[in-house]
Amino acid sequence: SFPTRRSSDLDLLKDRLNFKGTFYGNRAKDFIYLLPNFDISQPDPNGAFPMAYQNFGAIQNRGSEWELLFQTKKSGDWRYATMINASFLHSQWQDLKSRYVNLEGRDMGFSRFVGSNLQQYNVLSTKDRIGTVRALNFLGVDMSAGGVWVFDAPRTGSDWRENYVPQGTAIPKWWMGWNHQVSYKKWTADIFFRGVFGHVNAQEALLRYGGVQFFNNNVIRSSFEELQDLGLRQTNEFSNYFIANSGFLSLHHMGISR
């Protein structure tokens, strides 16, 4: 559908403070993907449904872009200016007729092959944000049961994917850049910061290689020792124990010139 766009521009403090904002939104629908055809009542003897290219779902995108500029008037030999640029993005699944198993999981590596218990990373569900990461909620390690994982809803039942709940999104909500410029006589200093916020990282390397079992221990030593200190004796399971917030603010560039 056609995008919507709204802009605003505001100058204050005798043009020393300037604000610009843009808001936009659009909707895309009828994505085509090779999916099981569940309309056929009887699957083949192996329990697999025939595959067919189908239209499914829609994505609603909403976002905004911001720019804030502040600059001082020259005072003697000094002058200072700073600018912040920021972008916000919210993309959401809509009109899904059912919940879909992670589409990306079909060819993203061994741990996400069909049938793997890690295929539930991104079950697609209406009103979920694009890139939603799902996992079990970690509560602790039960020493009385021999050192096993404890989750608020274990991976059991006829639809065990229901127990994997949203933990955040792998796509950031905010991107920003923050620039400073300070001048003194013939000298100028430029300092630029980058920031990305509102997303998480599923630490699959820790999950696969940082456990206490023979086949996945001692590779990532710090994770192995931490789980051992908790008393774990079981193989790793994907939970929010292995999910970390990934936002950052970093110094991207600094230069001094004359």
C-alpha positions as CSV (number, residue, x, y, z in Angstrom):
1,S,0.0,0.0,0.0
2,F,1.0,3.6,-0.4
3,P,3.2,5.0,2.4
4,T,2.1,7.9,4.6
5,R,4.6,10.6,5.6
6,R,4.4,13.6,7.9
7,S,7.2,16.1,8.5
8,S,7.7,19.0,10.9
9,D,10.4,21.6,11.3
10,L,10.9,24.0,14.3
11,D,13.5,26.7,15.0
12,L,14.0,28.1,18.5
13,L,16.4,30.4,20.4
14,K,17.0,32.6,17.4
15,D,17.9,29.7,15.2
16,R,20.4,28.2,17.6
17,L,18.2,25.2,18.2
18,N,16.6,23.4,15.3
19,F,14.4,20.4,15.3
20,K,13.2,18.3,12.4
21,G,11.0,15.2,12.6
22,T,9.5,12.9,10.0
23,F,6.9,10.2,10.6
24,Y,6.1,7.5,8.2
25,G,4.1,4.2,7.8
26,N,3.3,1.6,5.2
27,R,1.8,-1.8,4.8
28,A,3.0,-4.7,2.7
29,K,0.9,-7.8,2.2
30,D,0.6,-11.1,0.3
31,F,4.1,-12.4,0.9
32,I,4.7,-15.6,-1.1
33,Y,6.5,-18.5,0.5
34,L,6.7,-22.3,0.0
35,L,4.6,-23.6,2.9
36,P,2.9,-26.9,3.8
37,N,-0.6,-27.1,2.3
38,F,-2.8,-27.8,5.3
39,D,-5.9,-27.6,3.2
40,I,-5.3,-31.2,2.1
41,S,-7.0,-33.3,4.8
42,Q,-4.8,-36.4,4.4
43,P,-1.0,-36.1,4.4
44,D,1.2,-38.7,2.9
45,P,2.1,-41.9,4.9
46,N,5.2,-40.2,6.3
47,G,3.0,-37.5,7.9
48,A,4.3,-34.7,5.7
49,F,1.9,-32.3,3.9
50,P,2.5,-31.3,0.3
51,M,4.2,-28.0,-0.2
52,A,2.8,-25.1,-2.2
53,Y,3.6,-21.5,-2.8
54,Q,1.1,-19.5,-0.8
55,N,0.3,-15.9,0.0
56,F,0.3,-15.2,3.7
57,G,0.2,-12.3,6.1
58,A,1.1,-8.7,6.1
59,I,3.7,-6.4,7.7
60,Q,2.8,-3.0,9.1
61,N,5.8,-0.6,9.3
62,R,5.8,2.5,11.4
63,G,8.8,4.7,12.0
64,S,10.2,8.2,12.5
65,E,13.4,10.1,11.9
66,W,14.6,12.9,14.2
67,E,17.2,15.6,13.9
68,L,18.2,18.0,16.7
69,L,20.8,20.7,16.1
70,F,22.1,23.1,18.7
71,Q,24.9,25.6,18.0
72,T,26.2,28.5,20.0
73,K,27.1,31.9,18.6
74,K,30.7,32.5,18.4
75,S,32.0,33.7,21.7
76,G,35.5,35.1,21.4
77,D,37.7,32.4,20.0
78,W,35.2,29.6,21.0
79,R,32.4,27.9,19.1
80,Y,30.4,24.8,19.8
81,A,27.8,22.8,17.9
82,T,26.1,19.4,18.5
83,M,23.7,17.4,16.4
84,I,21.7,14.2,17.2
85,N,20.1,12.1,14.5
86,A,17.9,9.3,15.5
87,S,15.6,6.7,13.7
88,F,12.9,4.6,15.2
89,L,11.4,1.6,13.5
90,H,8.5,-0.7,14.5
91,S,7.5,-3.5,12.1
92,Q,4.8,-5.9,13.1
93,W,3.3,-9.1,11.6
94,Q,-0.4,-8.8,10.8
95,D,-3.2,-11.0,9.3
96,L,-1.4,-14.3,9.8
97,K,-4.0,-17.1,9.6
98,S,-1.9,-19.3,12.0
99,R,1.4,-19.4,13.7
100,Y,4.3,-20.2,11.4
101,V,7.5,-22.0,12.4
102,N,10.6,-19.9,11.9
103,L,10.9,-19.4,8.1
104,E,14.6,-18.4,8.5
105,G,15.3,-21.7,10.2
106,R,15.2,-23.7,7.0
107,D,18.7,-23.0,5.9
108,M,20.5,-21.0,8.6
109,G,22.9,-23.8,9.8
110,F,22.9,-27.1,11.6
111,S,21.3,-26.0,14.8
112,R,18.2,-24.8,12.9
113,F,17.6,-27.7,10.6
114,V,14.0,-29.0,10.3
115,G,13.1,-30.9,13.4
116,S,15.7,-29.2,15.6
117,N,14.5,-28.0,19.0
118,L,16.0,-24.6,18.1
119,Q,13.7,-24.1,15.2
120,Q,11.4,-22.1,17.4
121,Y,13.7,-19.1,17.5
122,N,11.2,-17.0,15.4
123,V,7.8,-18.5,15.3
124,L,5.8,-16.0,13.4
125,S,2.6,-14.8,15.1
126,T,0.2,-12.0,14.5
127,K,1.1,-8.8,16.3
128,D,4.7,-9.9,17.0
129,R,7.4,-7.6,16.0
130,I,9.6,-8.6,13.1
131,G,12.6,-10.4,14.4
132,T,11.0,-11.5,17.7
133,V,13.2,-13.9,19.7
134,R,11.4,-16.6,21.6
135,A,12.8,-18.7,24.4
136,L,12.0,-20.5,27.6
137,N,12.0,-18.4,30.8
138,F,15.0,-19.6,33.0
139,L,14.3,-19.8,36.7
140,G,17.4,-21.6,38.0
141,V,19.0,-25.0,38.4
142,D,17.4,-27.7,40.6
143,M,20.1,-29.5,42.5
144,S,17.7,-31.8,44.2
145,A,16.8,-33.3,40.8
146,G,20.4,-33.8,39.9
147,G,21.3,-30.4,38.5
148,V,18.7,-29.8,35.8
149,W,17.4,-26.7,34.2
150,V,14.2,-25.1,35.8
151,F,11.9,-23.1,33.5
152,D,8.5,-21.6,34.3
153,A,7.1,-23.7,31.4
154,P,9.2,-26.6,30.3
155,R,9.5,-27.8,26.7
156,T,6.7,-30.4,26.9
157,G,3.1,-30.9,25.7
158,S,1.5,-31.3,22.3
159,D,2.4,-27.8,21.3
160,W,5.7,-27.2,23.1
161,R,6.4,-24.0,21.1
162,E,3.7,-22.3,23.2
163,N,6.2,-22.3,26.1
164,Y,8.8,-20.3,24.1
165,V,7.7,-16.7,24.8
166,P,8.9,-13.4,23.3
167,Q,12.1,-12.2,24.9
168,G,12.8,-9.2,22.7
169,T,13.6,-8.6,19.1
170,A,16.8,-9.1,17.1
171,I,16.1,-5.9,15.1
172,P,16.9,-2.6,17.0
173,K,14.2,-0.1,17.7
174,W,16.5,2.9,17.7
175,W,19.6,4.0,15.7
176,M,21.3,7.2,16.5
177,G,24.3,9.3,15.7
178,W,25.6,12.2,18.0
179,N,28.2,14.6,16.7
180,H,30.1,17.3,18.5
181,Q,32.2,20.1,17.1
182,V,34.3,22.4,19.2
183,S,36.4,25.2,17.7
184,Y,39.1,27.3,19.3
185,K,40.9,29.8,17.1
186,K,42.3,27.7,14.3
187,W,41.8,24.4,16.1
188,T,38.8,22.1,15.6
189,A,37.8,18.9,17.4
190,D,35.2,16.5,15.9
191,I,33.7,13.8,18.1
192,F,31.0,11.3,16.8
193,F,29.1,8.7,18.8
194,R,27.0,5.9,17.4
195,G,24.2,4.2,19.3
196,V,21.9,1.2,18.7
197,F,19.2,0.3,21.2
198,G,16.2,-1.9,21.8
199,H,17.3,-5.3,20.6
200,V,18.7,-8.6,22.0
201,N,21.2,-11.1,20.9
202,A,20.6,-14.9,21.1
203,Q,24.0,-16.2,22.1
204,E,24.0,-19.5,20.2
205,A,27.7,-20.0,20.6
206,L,27.3,-20.2,24.4
207,L,24.3,-22.5,24.0
208,R,26.1,-24.9,21.8
209,Y,29.7,-24.8,23.1
210,G,29.6,-23.5,26.6
211,G,27.8,-26.4,28.4
212,V,28.9,-28.9,31.0
213,Q,28.4,-32.1,28.9
214,F,31.2,-33.9,27.2
215,F,30.3,-32.8,23.7
216,N,30.0,-29.1,24.3
217,N,32.1,-28.1,27.3
218,N,35.5,-26.5,27.6
219,V,35.2,-24.6,24.3
220,I,33.8,-21.4,25.9
221,R,35.5,-21.6,29.3
222,S,33.7,-18.8,31.1
223,S,30.2,-20.1,30.3
224,F,31.2,-23.7,31.2
225,E,32.5,-22.5,34.6
226,E,29.5,-20.4,35.4
227,L,27.1,-23.2,34.6
228,Q,29.2,-25.6,36.6
229,D,29.1,-23.2,39.6
230,L,25.3,-23.2,39.3
231,G,25.4,-27.0,39.7
232,L,24.1,-27.9,36.2
233,R,24.6,-31.5,35.0
234,Q,22.2,-31.4,32.1
235,T,22.7,-30.5,28.4
236,N,21.9,-26.9,27.5
237,E,18.4,-25.8,26.5
238,F,17.6,-22.6,24.8
239,S,16.2,-20.1,27.3
240,N,16.6,-16.4,28.2
241,Y,19.7,-17.4,30.1
242,F,21.4,-17.3,26.7
243,I,19.8,-14.0,25.6
244,A,21.5,-10.6,26.2
245,N,20.5,-7.0,25.6
246,S,22.7,-5.7,22.8
247,G,22.2,-2.0,22.9
248,F,25.4,0.2,22.9
249,L,26.7,3.7,22.7
250,S,30.2,3.9,21.3
251,L,32.8,6.5,20.3
252,H,32.9,6.0,16.5
253,H,35.3,8.8,15.5
254,M,37.4,11.5,17.1
255,G,39.6,13.9,15.2
256,I,41.6,17.1,15.9
257,S,42.6,19.4,13.1
258,R,44.3,22.8,12.6
